[in-house]
Amino acid sequence: MSRYLKFKKRLFKLSLIPPRKWRPAATVLVAAIVGLGFYMIRLSNATSYLSDDPQACVNCHIMTPQYITWNKSSHREVAHCNDCHVPHDNIASKYFFKAKDGLYHSTIFTLRAEPQVIRALEPSINVIQNNCIRCHENQVTDAKLMDAVANHHPHRTDRICWECHREVPHGKIRSLASVGHQIEPIRAHAPPDLEIIPKWLKESMKSDNKISK
């Protein structure tokens, strides 16, 4: 007996192949589910979450203030979202945490159950704290700070870093009104033909160049 027939027999045995009269309907149903699955992947830009691109975090528009404040901070040049918000002990831990966190975030966003004030949960707090220490280990263990900063030792061991460093890297106020207009287009929400410089200004610049020549 060929492998195909053995495989087909096993599917029948497990009742994974419907009776002949139901096969057209089952085929249509499976095709619809697969098609909707691919559509959801495309619509949610799911593949972007496999990357370290910071703009993946603003696929959900409620994260725009967090993205903009980071984009205007000193951390922009040295650390992206995944550098702070996912574990870095090994690749399996990193993507497991991303998958778990992403499933929770997408569920909350789909159900429109976002809190008015977004705060990190306990697992995220532990990851962020560990990453703060991982990147700033020299500063954390610098003996000179023991004399320069009052109570630095208990503060760095008994507290999370951002209890003191409150405005790093997102700032203290993170509403859309407080962060102002984002000049850099956010790809998740911007049309592909969006241009930062308005058309009238481009034409004015061209005419000025002609006059100067």
C-alpha positions in Angstrom: 0.0 0.0 0.0 1.4 3.4 -1.0 2.1 6.1 1.6 -0.7 8.3 0.2 -3.3 5.5 0.8 -2.0 4.8 4.2 -2.2 8.5 5.1 -5.7 8.7 3.6 -6.8 5.7 5.6 -5.4 7.2 8.8 -7.4 10.4 8.1 -10.6 8.4 7.7 -9.8 6.5 10.9 -9.4 9.8 12.8 -12.6 11.1 11.2 -10.7 14.0 9.6 -12.2 13.4 6.2 -16.0 14.1 6.0 -18.4 11.8 4.1 -18.4 12.3 0.3 -21.6 14.3 0.3 -20.2 16.8 2.7 -16.8 17.2 1.1 -17.8 20.2 -1.2 -19.2 22.2 1.7 -16.2 21.2 3.9 -13.8 22.3 1.2 -15.5 25.7 0.9 -15.5 26.1 4.6 -11.8 25.2 5.0 -10.9 27.5 2.1 -12.9 30.4 3.6 -11.2 29.9 7.0 -7.7 29.8 5.4 -8.5 32.8 3.2 -9.8 34.8 6.2 -6.7 33.8 8.1 -4.4 35.1 5.4 -6.5 38.3 5.2 -6.2 38.9 8.9 -2.4 38.4 8.7 -2.3 40.9 6.0 -4.7 43.4 7.6 -2.9 43.3 11.0 0.5 43.4 9.4 1.4 40.4 11.6 4.7 39.7 9.9 6.1 43.0 11.2 6.0 41.6 14.7 8.8 39.2 13.8 11.1 42.1 13.2 12.7 44.7 15.5 11.1 47.6 13.7 9.7 50.1 16.3 6.9 51.0 13.9 5.4 47.5 14.4 4.4 48.8 17.9 2.0 51.4 16.4 0.0 48.9 14.3 -2.4 49.5 17.2 -3.0 53.3 17.1 -3.3 53.6 20.8 0.5 53.2 21.1 1.2 56.2 19.0 2.1 58.5 22.0 4.5 55.9 23.3 6.1 55.7 19.8 6.3 59.4 19.3 7.8 60.1 22.8 10.5 57.4 22.2 11.1 58.8 18.7 12.0 62.2 20.3 14.1 60.8 23.1 17.8 60.1 23.4 17.1 56.3 23.4 16.1 56.5 19.7 19.7 56.2 18.5 20.7 53.4 20.9 17.6 51.3 21.8 14.4 50.2 20.0 11.3 48.9 21.6 12.4 45.3 21.6 15.7 46.2 23.3 13.7 47.3 26.4 10.5 45.4 26.3 11.4 41.7 25.5 13.9 39.4 27.3 17.4 38.9 25.8 18.6 35.8 27.6 17.9 33.6 24.5 16.1 33.7 21.2 13.4 31.2 22.3 12.6 33.3 25.4 12.4 36.5 23.3 9.9 35.2 20.8 7.9 33.3 23.3 7.5 36.5 25.3 6.6 38.5 22.1 4.0 35.9 21.1 2.4 35.9 24.6 2.5 39.6 24.9 1.2 40.1 21.4 -1.7 37.7 21.8 -2.7 39.6 25.0 -2.4 43.0 23.3 -4.3 42.0 20.1 -7.1 40.5 22.2 -7.5 43.7 24.3 -7.4 45.8 21.1 -9.9 43.7 19.3 -12.3 43.8 22.3 -11.8 47.6 22.6 -10.9 47.0 26.3 -7.9 49.3 26.4 -7.4 51.0 29.8 -7.5 54.8 29.9 -3.9 54.8 31.3 -1.5 52.3 29.8 0.8 50.7 32.4 3.3 47.8 32.2 2.1 44.6 33.8 4.3 42.7 36.3 6.0 40.4 33.7 6.8 43.4 31.5 8.1 45.4 34.5 10.6 42.6 35.3 11.8 42.4 31.7 12.2 46.2 31.4 14.1 46.4 34.7 16.4 43.6 33.7 17.1 45.3 30.4 17.8 48.6 32.1 20.4 46.9 34.2 21.8 45.0 31.2 22.4 48.1 29.2 23.5 50.4 32.1 25.4 47.9 34.2 28.5 50.1 34.3 26.4 53.0 35.7 24.5 50.8 38.1 27.6 49.3 39.6 29.8 52.5 39.5 31.3 52.9 42.9 31.6 56.7 42.4 27.9 57.0 42.4 27.7 55.7 45.9 29.2 58.9 47.1 27.7 61.3 44.5 24.0 60.1 44.8 22.4 59.9 48.1 21.1 56.4 49.0 22.0 55.2 45.5 22.6 51.6 46.6 19.2 51.0 48.2 17.5 53.0 45.4 19.0 50.8 42.6 18.4 47.5 44.5 15.0 48.1 46.1 13.3 50.1 43.4 12.6 49.9 39.7 14.8 52.3 37.7 12.1 54.6 36.4 10.9 55.5 39.8 13.7 58.0 39.8 14.4 58.2 36.0 10.7 58.9 35.3 11.0 60.6 31.9 13.3 58.1 30.2 12.5 57.3 27.5 8.8 58.1 27.1 8.4 61.3 29.1 6.1 61.9 32.0 3.1 63.0 29.9 2.2 60.7 27.0 -1.1 61.9 25.6 -1.6 62.8 21.9 -2.1 66.4 22.9 1.2 66.6 24.7 3.5 65.1 22.1 2.5 67.3 19.2 2.5 66.6 15.5 4.5 63.6 14.3 6.5 64.7 11.3 7.8 61.3 10.4 4.9 59.3 8.8 3.8 56.2 10.7 3.6 53.5 8.0 0.8 51.6 9.7 -1.6 54.6 9.3 -0.2 56.7 6.4 -1.1 56.1 2.8 1.8 55.0 0.6 1.8 58.3 -1.4 1.9 60.5 1.7 4.5 63.3 1.5 5.7 65.3 4.4 6.2 68.5 2.4 2.9 69.9 1.1 2.4 70.4 -2.6 2.0 74.2 -2.3 5.3 74.5 -0.5 7.1 72.3 -3.1 5.8 74.6 -5.9 6.8 77.7 -4.0 10.3 76.3 -3.5 10.6 75.5 -7.2 9.5 79.0 -8.2 12.0 80.6 -5.7 14.8 78.5 -7.2 13.9 79.7 -10.7 13.9 83.3 -9.6 17.2 83.0 -7.8 18.8 81.5 -11.0 
